[in-house]
Amino acid sequence: MASVAPLQTTRQDLLARLGEDRVYDLAVVGGGATGLGVALDAAARGLKVVLVESHDFAKGTSSRATKLVHGGVRYLAQGNIGLVREALHERTTLLHNAPHLAQPLAFVMPSYQWWEMPFYGVGLVAYDLLAGKAGLGKTQFLGPQATQRLLPAALSAGLKGGVMYWDGQFNDARLALALARTAASRGALLVNYCKATDLLFESGQVAGLVCEDTLGGHTYSIRTRCVVNAAGVWVDALRELDGRANANDGRHPTKPMVAPSQGVHIVVDREFLGGDTALMVPKTADGRVLFAVPWLGKVILGTTDTPRHDLPREPLAYADEVAFILKESARYLRRAPTARDIKSIWVGLRPLVKPQTDDGEGTKGLSREHTVLVSRSGLVTVTGGKWTTYRAMAEDVLEQCADKRLISGGNSGVTAHMQLLGATEAGTPVQGINLPEGLHSYGVEQSWVQALPGNDRWLCPTLNEAMVRFAARHEYAVTVEDMLARRSRLLFLDAALAATLAPAVAEILQQETGLPPQTEAFLALARQYLHSPVEKC
């Protein structure tokens, strides 16, 4: 994609457009992977689109993934061939459309038992066969020495060898921003910090939204032909509004469709893994999967799968989850990380879809696929799924909207070969996913960043003043958290360092936006990312 001049995203202009008297074809609630994917696909079809997000884009689950673009090796073991095949296809599409944000990554399963290599290797060969021409590299069986070269920090005692396979890795929050900005370049209006508070109805059918600018307090009414509820784990709140408005006697509450599951990730220094190859353990002591993944100069350890019955915006890691990750890591790493080595702890809530008969026991058996529901009043709700298949999910949502005659159909498949803003001209990967953050994260838009004031003033080795100004002018950033958690990933990589940068970042943001940068709230959040483990209630 050519490096065209980036659009301005000043909040005053966005809210002025939101207040215009017009009728949209589609309104999307939720600025995570799913909602942004729907907005981009709809805008690319030529529809008039508006998207509102109650917090910042990708504030929730969509910035807290394990950073993997994958077909799902464990889903293959469960026999879900259809999900794996779709995800492998979408993996290739994503790597092509956003090569500055997603690249192939080699994984090694180290084997310490004689049976592990043939047992897991057969499954990974099948993974290759399913990928076909979309494969990223051939599965290889490794001896002990080759395994040690690729995983220098792995335990050598008892090492029998390993199996290497390929998947992808990405920068989730920056990919979300790329989706938002690409949708905006196609004419969509996207507004963060704008909460949907109610639905509008005409003759019993959804006809619009009421939303509130949470920074300024002003309320807006949006008229639209179709509303898509893509709020992730929070979709049930809008479904309840829809159900109450259309219940004849008020005694038929909307049945929740989401059972949230908590996934915890720990970040430590790169030296604990020692290379650019990820370590994958297919079955830990309690049957989970463990990853040690190099990412932006650090290493991510995780993850967990713990049911939750609440929906906090900033969930806390339970102490036993952190202890589990550290204990399991010690079984495979020569130098085991301890609590003192943790640079950041972050938690995401997966929107797993409840079955019709739910016994409330665990989340491992719940669907990882997405679900689309259309209510009697025409409210379209989508939840579930995963980052890798966001584009296919968006197509499915819009096809179902068209089938219900809520929108005109348009052309399906318009995003299959659409490169996102920042993508290199020929789809050539930007080699940098395992390097510390820096200007390479912007792809072909680097020159626009470098042209801004402060390009020679580095706040730390990976962030300069110009990058903050670019975020405020062109990437919807308002608060310190927006900048240091999602435009830059420093909060997720090194929470203590992010806290030290907060005052300088706040000063630049306030110069650019004139809005409170919420520094104290960010400092409290940074403390949580350093010291978040709590005991279960």
N, C-alpha and C positions, 0 to 999 in steps of 0.2 A: 504494500500500500504506500502510495506516495505521501511524503511528509507535508501535508497541507496545513495551513495556519489553523491552530486549535481554536475551537469555539470558546467564547467567554461564558463563565457559569456564575456570574455575580448574582447573589441572592435577590437583590432588588428586582432585577430583570426577570428571574424565574417566577417570583411571586406576582409580578405584574402580569405575566402571561397566564398564570393560574387564575387570576381574577377576571380574565376576559370572558365575555359572554359568547360561548361557542358550545357545540355539541361534538363530543369525541366519539369515535367508533369503538374505542376500547380504553378502559381505565384499569390499571393494574395496581393492586395493593401489595406491597412487599418488594424491597429492593435487594433481595439476595439473588443467588444464582438463578433460581427458577423465574422469579418475576422479571429480572433483567433480560433473561433469555426470551421470555414471551414478548417483552416490549420491543426488543431488537427485531425479532422475527416479524411482528406485526407492522412495525414501521417500515421494514424492508419490503413488505407487501403493498405499501402505499396507504396504510390505514392511519387515521389520526389518533395518536396514542398519548396518554398521560400516565405517569407512574408516580405514586406517592409512597414514601417510606417514613415510618414513625421516628426512626433514629437516623443513623448514617447508613449508606449503602454497604452491605456485607457486614454490618455490625454484629449480627447474630452468627448462626452456624456457618455461613458462607465464608467467614474469615478464619475459621477454627478447624479446618480439615487437616488431614495428615499430609496434605500437599501432594497427593498421588493422583495421576491421571491413569486409571487402570481398568482392566476388564473384569477384575475380581476373581483372583485365583481361588479364594475360598468358596465363591458361589459355584464354581465349577465342581468343587468337591461335593456341594449340596445337590448337584444335578440340574442347576438352573442354567441350561445351555443357552436359552433365548436371551437372558439378561447378559450373559458373558459375551455372546456374539454381538449384540447391540453395542455394548460398552467398548469392545475392541474396535468396532467401526468408528464410534464417536471419538475414541482416543486418537486415532489417526487424523480425523477432521480437526480436532482441537490443536494438535501439534502443528498442523499446517496453517491454521488460521491465526494462531497467536505464538509464533516461534520465538518471540522476544520474552514470552512469559511461561512457556511450557517446552520442555525438552525431554528426550529419552533418558532413562536412568537404568543402570545395571543393578540387579539385586542378586545377592548370594545367600542361599540357605546353607549354613554350615552343618555338617553331619558329625555327630559324636556317637551314633549307634550304627551298626553295620547295615541295618535295614532301611535307614532313612533316605539314602541317596536313590536307590531304585524305587522306593515307595513314592516319594514326592517327585522324583524325576519323571516318572511316567505321566503324572498329572500335568507337569509343566510342558512336556512334549505335546500333549493333547491341547494345551493352551496355545502353543505355536501353531498347531494344525487348524484350530478354530480361527486364529488371526489371519492365516493365509498370507496374501500379499500385503495385508495391513500390519504384519509383524515388524517389530523394531530390531530384532536380533535373534539369533538362534540359541536355544537352550543348550548349555554345555555342562558335561559332568567333569568335575575338577578333582585333582588329587590334593593332598594336604598342603603341599608347597604352593600350588597355584591359588588355593583358597586363602592361604596366609598372605600372599602378595596382594590380593584384592581386599582382604579384611585384615590389615596389619595389627589391629588392636584386639582381634578375636583370640580367645583362649586357644593355646596350641596343644595343651595336654589332652590327649584322647581324640584329637581331631582326625577324622577318617577321610575327610574331603568335603565336597560341597557341590551344589547345583546352582549355576548362574542362569538367570533369565532376565528379560527386559520388560519394563513398563515405562510410564512417564511420570514426570514431576512438574509442578507448576506453582505459581505465586497466586493463591486464591483471591485475596482481596484486590490485588492489582488487576487480575483478570476481570473481576466484577466491575471495577472502574472502567476498564476498556470496553466492556459490554455497554455500560451506561453511556459513555461518551460516543461510542459508535452509533447507538440508538439515537442520541441527540443529533448527530450529524445527518441522520436520516429524517429529522423533523420531529422526533418524539420530545415531549416535555417531561423531564424527570426532576422531582423535587424531594430532597431529603429533609429530615426534621419536619415532616408534615404528616400528621397522624390521621388516618381514617377513623372518624368517630361515629358515623352513622351511614345508613343506606337511604337512598331516595327511591320511592316507588310510584309508579303510575299504573292504575288498573291492576294492582297486585303483582306487577313485574318490576324488577330492579331497573331503575332509570338513572341512577347516578350515586354520588357519594357526597357526604359532608366530611371535610377534613380541616384540621387545625394546624397552623404554623406554630410549632411548639417553642420556637425561639421568640416569636413576636406576639403570639396569642390571637392573631386574626383568624377568622373562620371563613372557609370557602365552600361553595356548592359547585360540584362538577356534574354536568349533565353528560351522559354517555349511553350508548346503545348496549354496551356489555361491560360487566365488571368481572375481573379475574382476581380471585382471592389467592395470593401466592405468598402468604405470610409465614411459611415454614411451620415451625412447631406452634405458632400462634394463630393458625388458621381458624381454630374453633371459636375464637372471640367474634369474628365477623359472621360466621355461620350461626352463632346464637342470636345475633341481631336480626339476621334474615329469618330465622325460625320464629322468633317472638313476634315479628311484624306480620307473619303470615299464619300464625296459629289461631284457629277459630275460638278455642276455649282457654288457651294459655296453659294447658296441662300436658303439653307434648314437647318437653325439652329436647333440644337437638342433641343427639348422641355424639359424644366426642369421637373424632376419627384418628387422633394422634396419641401415641404412647411414647413420650420422649425417652430417649436413652442418652446417657452422659458418656462422653469420650474425653479422657484426660490426656494431655501431652506435656512432656517435660523437655526443656531445652538445656543442653549442656555444651561445653566447648568442643570444637572439632577434634581435638586430640583424643577424645574418648573412642572415636571410631577410626581415625587415622587415615582415611582415604576418601575417594569420591564414589565408592560403591556402597549401596545400602545393604544392611543386614536384615534378613527376614526370618523369623521363627514361626513356622506354620501352626505349632500347637504348644502352648505354654503349659505350665503345671495345671491350670484350671481350664484348658481347652481353648483359650483365646489365641489371637495372633499378636505377635510382638514385632515392631519395626524399630530399627535404628537408622534414621534417614539423614544424610547430609543435606543441608538446606541453607543457602545464603551465608555460608561461612560458619554455621553452627551444626549441631546434630539434634534431631527430634527423636525422642523416645516415647513410644506409646503403642497402642492406646488401650483404653478400658471400654467396657460396655455395661453400664450400671443403670437400671431403671430409676426414673425420677417421677414424682407425682406433682411437681410444681414446675413453673416456667420462668425462672429468674433470667433477667437480661445478662447478668454476669454470674453464671453459676460457679460455685466453689468446688475445688477438688476435695474429695474425701481423703483423709489421712491414709486409709487402708489402700486406696487406689494408687497414691504416690508410692507407698511402701511396696506394693505389688510390682510396679514398673521398675523400681530400683532393684528389688530382689531378683526379678527375672533377668534384668540386664546383667547382673553380676554372674549369672550362670553362663554367659557367652562372651563377656568382655574381660580382657586381661586386667584392666584397671577399672574396677567397678565404681561408677559415680555414686556419690552420697548426697544427702540433702544440702550439704554446704556447696556442692558444685552446681546446683540448679541456677540457671540464669533467668528462667521464666517458666511459669506454669499457666497453662490456659486450657479452658474447658469448652467443648461444644455440645449442643443438644441435637441429637439426630431426630428428625421427624418420622418415626416409624409408624406405619399405618396399622391400626387395630383391625383384627378380624371381626366379623359380625358377632361371634360368640367369644368374648374375651374373658379369660380366667385370671388375668392380672399377674400371671407368673412370668417374670423375666422378659427380655427383649430379643434374645438371640434368634428366636424362631419367628419374629415378626418380619413383615415384608420390607425388603430394601428397595423394592420397585416403587414407582410413583403411582398415584391414584388421582383420577380426575372425576369429580362429581358435579353434576348440574342440578341445582335445586328447582323446585316447581316454579319459583319466581325468576329463575334464570341466572342466579348467582353461580358462577363457575369457580370451583375450588380445586386447587392442585397442591398436593404435598407428597412427601416421600422422595425416593430417588436419590441421586448422588450427583456431585459436581460433573463427573465425566460425561454424563448423559443429559446435561442441561439443555442442549440444543434439540435433541430428539424429544425431550419432554415438552419444550415450547411448541414444536410442530404438532405434537399430539393434542395439546391444549387448544391450539387454534383450529385444528381440524374438527375437534368436537364442538367448538363454538360455531363453526361454519355449518356443521351437521344440524345443530339446533336453530340455525338461521339467526343467530345473535350477531354475526358479522358476515360480510361478504367474503367468499372463500379466499380470493387472492391466489398466488402461486406458492404451492408447497415446495420446500427445498431451496428457498432463496438464500438461506444462510449457509448452505453446505460448503460453499467455496468462498465465502465472504471473509476476507481478512479483517481483523480488528485494528483499531487505531494503534499505531506504533509498530505494526508488523513490517518485517523487512520485505523488500520488493519481490524477491523470488521465493519467499518462504524459508529462507536460510536461517537456521537456528542461531540465536545470539548466545554464544557460550558464556554463561554467567550464572546459572541457577545454583551452582555450588560455590560461587565466589561471594564475598561480602557484597551487600547492596552498593549501589552506585549509579552513575549515569547510564550504564548499560541496560538498566531496568526499563528505560524509556524507549528502547528500540530506535526507530528512525526519527523520533521526536526529540532526541538528545539536543539537536541544534537549537530548538526552540527554548529549551531549558537554559542552555548555555548563553543565550542572548539576553537573559533577564539580569537585573541588578543582583549582585551578591554571588555570582558564579565562582568567584575566587575566594569567597569567605566560607570555609568549611567549619561547620559546627562540631563535627566529628569526622572520622575518616570516610564515612559513607553517606553523609548528608550535608548539603550546603544550603546557603540562604536562598539561592535561585530555585532550588527544588521546592522549598516551602512556598515561595511566591507563585510558582507554576501550579502547585496544588490549590492555592486559594483562587487563582484566576481561571483555571481550566479544569480542575478536578473536584469541584464542589466542596472543598475542605473549609470548615468553619472553626472547629475547635482543635486544641492541642491533641486530643485523642484521635481525631480524624487524621491528623498528619503523622503522628508517631506510632499509631497502631495499624493503619491501613494504607495510606499513601507511601509512607515508609513503614517497614515492619519491625522497627526497633523495639517496641513494647513486647513483641512476641519473641524477639531474639535475645534481648538483654534489658530487662525491666529497670535495673538500677541505672544503666547508662541513659535510657530514655528519660528517666526522672530528672537527671542532671541537665538535659537539653530543654526541658519544658519551658523555663522562663524565656530563653532566647527565641524559641519557636513561637511562643505566645506573643511576644513583641512584634514579630514579623507579621503574624496572622492579623493582629489587631490593626496594624498599619494598612493591610490589604483590604480587610472586610469591614472594619469599624464595629465589629461585633465582639462580645465578651468571649475570650478564648477558653474559658473554663479550666484554668490552670490547676486550681486546687482539687477539682474533681479528678483530673488526670493523675495528679500525684497520689491521691488515695487509691486509684485504680492500679497504679504501678506498684504500690505496696502490696496490694492483693496478689498481683502476678508473681511477686517474690515470696509471699508468705501465706498462700491461700489454703493449705490443707486444713480441713475441719473434721471433727468426728461426726459420724452419722447420727441423726436423731433417732 
